[in-house]
Amino acid sequence: MEEYKPYFYIEETSDNVRSFVKNNQENLWDIFFPLIPFIFGLHFIDAIITGLYFSKSIYGFSGGELIANYFVIVLIISWHRLIILGPDEFVPMNPFKPKKHELTFVGVALLIGACFLIISFLIIFVAAHFGKGAFFLGIIAAISLFFYLTLRISFYFPAKAINKSITMEKAFYSSKGYAKKIALSSILASMRLLLLSLVALVVFHIIIDLVMPTSYRTGAVQKEISDFVKTLPMLLYFQPLFTVIGVTSISNYYLWAQQNKKDNDQN
C-alpha cells in the first residue's frame, strides 16, 4: 500500500482521512481484534460490579474502563505508526511488552486525562458558587480549555509513537496554526460515521429491548448487563473508527508540519 500523503486544507484533509481509514480497515481490525477480549472483559466487569455494589449510585464503577483505556492507547500508538511509517513498515505496539517510549506515551496520555478531571473539578466547583449560569459556563470553559491544550500538544504523540525525541514545549510550538485544522478535519471526516452510528445504536437498542424479556431486566445486575450489551456496537466498532479518524488527522498535520518545517520557521 502507498504511504500516507498529508494535506493542508481542511476539506481535502477530511476526505483524505476518511479515504485512508476506509482503505486500511483490514489493518485497523488486525490491530484491534487482539485487544477486544480485554476491552470487552474490563467493561463487563464494570457492569457486574456496578450491578452488585453501585446500583444506587449515579456514577457506577468504572475501574475496568480506566484500565481498558490502556488498550485504546495501544491502538492509537499503532495507528500513528501505520500512518507515519507506512502500512508495510509499521509494527503494532505489543501491550504486554511495552517499550520505554511507549510507556511515556501512555503516561502522558493518562496524565492529560487526570489534569482535565482536576481542572474541570476546580472550574465547576468555583462556578457552582455563582449560580447555574456560571456552572454551565464553567463546564464549557473546562471542556474548551482541555481540547485546546490537547490539540496544541497533539504533535507530541505521533513523534513519541515512532520514538522520535520531542518535548511538550516543542510540540506546543510546532502545532501553532494547526489546532483548528485538526479539530475541524476530524469532525468533517466523522460526520457520515456519526450519523450511521446514531441510526445503528437506536436500531440495536430496540432489538435488545425486544429480544431481552422485561422480567430479566428487573434486577440490578441484569439491568447493567442489558445496558452493557447495548454499548457493544459503539465500544467495539464505532469507537475504534472514531479514534483512528482523530489520530489520522493529527498525524496528517504532524507530517505536513515536518515536511514544511523550513517554510513554517520562516513565517
N, C-alpha and C positions, 0 to 999 in steps of 0.2 A: 504493500500500500504506500501511497505517497505521503511524504511528511506534511505536517500542518503548515499552511501558509497564512500568516497573520494579516488582518485588515485593520484599517484605521477608523473608517466611518462606521457609525453605529448600525445603520441598516444593513450594510454589507457584512459587518461582523456577525450580527444576529443570524443572517441567512447562512453564513459560513459555519457558525457554531452548530446550528440545527442540523445542517447537512453532515458535518463531521460526526456528530453523535449518532445520527441515523446510520451512516456508513460504517461505524465502528461498534455497533451494538454487540457483535459477536465477541469483541474484545471486552466490552463492558461486562457482559454476563460471565465470561471466563474469569474475570477478576472478582465479580460479586458473588457468584454461586457458592464458592467455598466459605464465604462469610455469612451466608444466610442462616445456617444452623445456630450460630452463636447469637446473631441479632434476634432471630425468632425466639430462641430459648430464653434469652435475658428479658425480653419484653413479656414473654409468657409467665416467667417467674414474678414479674411485677404485678401482673393481673391476679395471680393466685394469692400473693401476699397482701395485696390491696383488698381483695375479697375477704380474706380471713381476718385481717387485723386493722385495716384502714377504711372499711366500707362507709363509715360515717364522716370521714374526712373529705374536705373539698379538694385536697391535693393528691391523695393516694400515695402509694410507694413507687419511687422511681429510681431506686438504686441500680436495677438492671439496665435501665435506659442509659444511665450515666456511663456504665461500662460498655454498653453497646455502641456508644459514640466513638469509642476507640476503633471499632471495626469500620465505621463510616469514614474515619480519618484515614484508615488503611486504603480504602477506595480512592479517597482524594489524592493521596500521595502517588498512588499507582497511576491515576489518570493524568496528573501533571506530567509524569514521566512519559506516558504514552504520547502526549502532545509534543513535548519538547524534544524527546529523543527519537520519536517515530515509532510506529506500531511494530516494526521489525527489530528494533534495538532495545526497547524498554524492558525492564524486569520488574514485575509487580512486587510490592512490599510483602515480605513474609511476616504476618502478625505475631508469630511466635518466636521469631529470631530477629527482632528489630535492631537496626544499626544505630550508632550514636546520633547521626544527623536526623534519622527518622524519629528517635525519641525526643530530640529537640523540637522537631516539627509538632509532634503530639503535645509536648509540654506547653509550647507557646499557644497552640490552638485552645487547649483546655484553660490556660491562664486568661486568654481573651474572654472566654465564656464566663469565667469566675469574675473577672473585672466588670463585665456587663451586668451581672447579677448584683454586685456590690454598688456600682454606680446607680443602677436602676432603683435599688432599695433606698439609697440615700436621697435621690431626687424625689422619689414618690413619697418618702417619709416626710421630707420637708414640705413638699407641695400639699400634702394631706392636711396640714395645719392652716391652709389658706382657702379651704373650700373645694367643692367638687370641680369647678372650672380649672383651678390651679392643679388639682390632682391629675386630671386628664392631660393638661398641658405638660405636666411633669413626665407622664408616661411617653407622650410623643417626643419630648425632648430627649429622654433616655434612649429611646429606640433610634432616633435620628443621629444622636452622638455616637452610638455604638456602630451603626452601619457606616457612618462617615469615617471613623477611625479605622474600622476593619478594612474598608476599601483602600484607605491611604497606606496601610501596611501590607496590603494583599500580595505585593510582589515578593515579599519575604518567603512566601510558601512555595511557589514554583521553583525559586532558586534553591531553597533548602531541600526540596524533594529530589533534586539531582545533585545534592551535596556540593552546591556552589556557595562560597563564602559570601555572606551578606549580613548586614546589621539592620536593626529596626530603623535607625536613622536614615540609612541609605535607601531602604525600601520606601520609607515615607517620602523622601526627596524624589526618588525616581518615578514615583506614581503620580507626581503632580500633573494635573490636567487629564488624568485617565479615570479617576474615580467615577465621575458621572457616566462616562462611556461604558465602563464595566457594568455598572448597575443597569443602565438602560438597555444595553445589548443583551444582558441576561434576561431581563423582563420580556423583551420582544421575542427572544428565542424560545421563551417558555409559554407564550400565550396559548398556542394550539394545545400543548400538553396540559396546561391548566384547565382549559375547557373540557378536554377529554377526561381528565381525572375527576372533575366535578360530576360529569354525567355518569362515569363508571362507578363512583362511590355511592351516588344516590341509588343506582340500579342494584348494586351489591348489597346495600343496606336493606333494601326492600326484599331481596331474595333471602337474605339471612333471617329477617323477621318472619317471612312466610315459611321457611324450612324449619326453623328452630321453634318449637312449641312455646307458647307464652308461659306455661307452667314451669318450664325448665329455667326461665329467666327470673323466677321469683327470688331465688336465693342470691346472697351477695356474691359468692364465688361464681355461680353460674352467670350472673349478670356481667361480671367482669370478663369472663371468658367470651361471652357473646360480644361485648364491646371490643375485646381484643381481636376477635375474628374479623370484625368489621374494619379494623385498621390495616389488615394484611395487604390489600392491594396498594395502599399508599406506602406502607412500610417496606414492602419487598419488590415493588415495581416502580411506582411513580417517584418515590423519594430518591432512589438511585439515579433516575433520569434527570430530575431537577438538580441534583447535586453535581452531576458531571457537566450539565449545561453551565452552571455558575463557574465551575472550575475551568471549563474551556474558555469562557470569556476572560477570566483572569489571566490564563496562560497566553491567550491571544495578544493581549496588550502588553504583557511581560515580554513576549517575543518581539513585538513591534518596537517597544522601547529599547530593547537590546540591539536590534538591527538598525535603529535610527538614533543611537546614543550620541553620536557626534553632532548631529543636527540639533538634538534636544539641548545639548550643552552650550551650543552657540546662541540659542534663543533666549 
